[in-house]
Amino acid sequence: MRITGRGSIVAGVVAAAATGVAMLAGVALAQGREEAPVVVELFTSQGCSSCPPADRLLADLAGRDNVIALGLHVDYWDYIGWKDSFARPEHTARQRAYAEAAGERMVYTPQIVVGGTHRVVGARAMKVVDAIEAYAQTPAPVRVDAERRGETLAVEAVAPGGAVAGRMVVQLVRYRPRETVTIKRGENAGHTFTYSNIVTAWDVVSEWTGAEPLSLLLDVPGADHAAVIVQQAGHGAILGAAAAR
């Protein structure tokens, strides 16, 4: 299927014969140089037996130049037999904040959030593709550029149309590209999984109205990759983003 808009998506979906779960076979986004990548957040857990298909979907998306795919491991399943080695309470808090913003009372894994607003249950590849395309069809309100210079990240952001309605938060995300874990207990005991783009830190570094261009120099020590995300305050829409490896 080929869909055109701000970007083009060529998507193939195949059924995984062993599980019957729809998996993403390929997603290609073709965007202009100044257009924002699509941010895809996966809330997942090593102790969740339903999560591996979604983790594989995220791994596929992580290889796309115009997608920033991020794995946020939550800690609320740690009690069922296996403590997720990547889990952070901040990730659980972020997922709960998304739920509150949407008027929802429950959180669950796996859950995918595209662009801060589109929510998808599980590893439903076509729904994820549709959500990515819906986001991509909307012009990005904020253009973000990020350049890594050793252990410093130079960030420039501009809102081409002037001030954006409402307050925006500028967030620095650090993530580890890949890591393999053998699960010894719990629902996934005996399995070994490779996880992608594992979030290790998520910090608000500035607030911004968009009335004037923004320039920041941020400390990014260590080998973890970095991304900058500009989002409406209150866990609203993601307005612009850039990654710097």
N, C-alpha and C positions, 0 to 999 in steps of 0.2 A: 504494500500500500504506500503510495506517495502522496504526501499532503504538503501543500505549499502555504507559506505565510511569512512571518519574519524569518523563519528558518524552514528547512525542509526535513521531513522525517521519512526515512525509508525503514519500515519495521517489518520484521518477520517474526512470527510467533509459532513455536512448535510445542506439541504436547510431550511432556516427559513421560515416556511409556511406563516407567516403574512406579511413578507416583500419581500420574494424572494431573499434575500441577502445570499450568501454562507457564512457560519460561520464555524469556526474551531471547530471541536468536540474534537480533541485530538492531541497533538504533544508530542512525547517522544523522547528525545535525549539521546543516550547512548554513552558517551565519556570516554576516558581514563582520569586518574586523572590529568595528566599533560597537557591536551588539553584545549584550550581556549574556554570559552563560547561564544555564538553568541550574538552580540549586535544588538538589534532591537529598532529603534527609531520611535515613532509615533508622527507626527505633527498633532495636533488636536485642537479643540476649543469647549467650552461649547455652543457657539452660532451657531454652524454649525449643521444643521439638518441631514447632511449625515454622521456625525461622530460617533454616538452611536454604530453602528455595529463594527467599527474599535476599539472603546474603549473597547468593550466586547472581541474582539479578543486579544487585548493587555493584558487584565485581565487574559485570559487563558494562554498566554505565560508567564506572570509574575509568574505563579506557577511552571514553569519548572526550574529545578536546573541548566541546562546547557544553559539557555538563560538569558541574561540581557535585560529585556524589560523596556523601558523608555518612559514615556509620556511627550512630550514637547508641552505645550499649547502656541499657538501663539496669538498675539494681534491684527491682522489686520481685524478680524471680530467684534471687540468690538463696532464698530459704528452702527451695525445693530439692536441694541436694548438691548443687554445683554453684560455686561463687564465680561469677563472670570476672575474668581477670582484667577486662577493659571497662567494666561498669563504673559509672560515676553518678553520684546523686544529682549532680547538676543536669545530667541528661534526662533523668526522670523528671526533674523540676521543669525542664524545657518542654517535655512532652505534655505534662499536666497543664502548663501555661497555654499551649496550643489548644488543648481540650477546653479549657475555660474560655478562651477567646471565641471558640466555635459554639459555646453553649452546651458542651458535652460533659458528662459526669464521669465517664470511664476512660481508662487508657488500656492499651493492649499491645501485644507484639505478635507478629511484625506489623508495623505501621509505617507507611511512606508518606512524607509531606513534600509536595513539589511547589517551589516558589513561595513557601510560607502559607499558602492558602488552600491548595488542592490536597485532599487527604485520600489515601488509598489503603484499603485493608489488604494485608498480605502481599503476595508476589504476583498480583494480577497484572501481567506484563502489558496487555493492551490498554488497561486503565491508566497505567503509568505513562505509556506512550501518549495517550490522549491528553493526560494532564500536562505533560511536557509541551505538547503542541499548543494547547490552550494558553499556556504561559508565554510560549515563544511568539505567538501571534500578536501579543501586546507590546508596543514599543517600550523599551526600558526607560523609566523616568530618570534614572541615574546612570552615568557612565563612570566606571571605576577602573583605574589602572594600578597595578601593583608590580613592583620590580624588586627582586631580592638582590641585595648587595652584601654578600657575606652574612653577617648576623643582624643586618638591618633590612627592614622592609619599607621601601618608599611607596607611599600611597597617595594617589591623586583622585579626587572625585569631583564631579560637576553634575548639576541638574540642568540639562540644556534648556528646559522650559522655565527656568527660574525656581523659586521656592516651591517645594512640594508641600501639599496640605498635611499638616500635622507634624509631629516631632519624629525624627529618624534616629536610630542608633546605629553606630558603626562598630562592627564586631570583628575581632581577630580570631580565626579558627586555626588550630594546629592539628595535624593529623598524620598518622603513620600509614604509608602506602599499603603494606601487606604484612601479615603475620599468621603463622600456622599454630593451631592449638589442638592438643589431644584432650578430649573431654573424658574424665575418669569416673564421674558420678552423675546422677540425675537423669533426665529424660534422654539426653544425647550420649550417655555413657558408652565408651568404646569407639566413638567416631572421632575422626580428625578432620578439622575444617580450616580452610584458609580464609581469613577475613581481609577486607579491603577498606582503605581510607578510614582507618579507625581514629575517631576524634579523641585527642588527648587533652585539649584545652579549648575553651570557648569563652572569650572575654569581651565585654563592652569596653571599647577604647575611646569612644567619643560620642557626643550627641551633636546633631547637625540639623539645620533648617533647610539647607540647599540654596539659601539666598546668595551665598558667596562660595567660590570654589574651596574645596577642602584639601589641605596638604598635611600629611602625617609622616613621621619617621618612627617606626615601631621596632622594638627589640624582638628578634626571632632567633634565639640561640638554639643550637642543636640541629639535628638532621631532619626533624619532622617538617613536612610540607606546611605551607601557610596559605590561607585564603582570607579575603576581606569581604564581608557581607554587609550591605546597607539595607536596613529593614525598618518598616514602620514600627514605631514603639508600640508595646503591648502585644508583641508576637503577631504582627500583621503581615502584609505582603512584603516579599523581598523585592527591593526596587533596583538593585544592582549588585554585582559581585565580580570578583576577579581572583584567580589563583596564581600563586607564584611558587614554583617548585625549586 
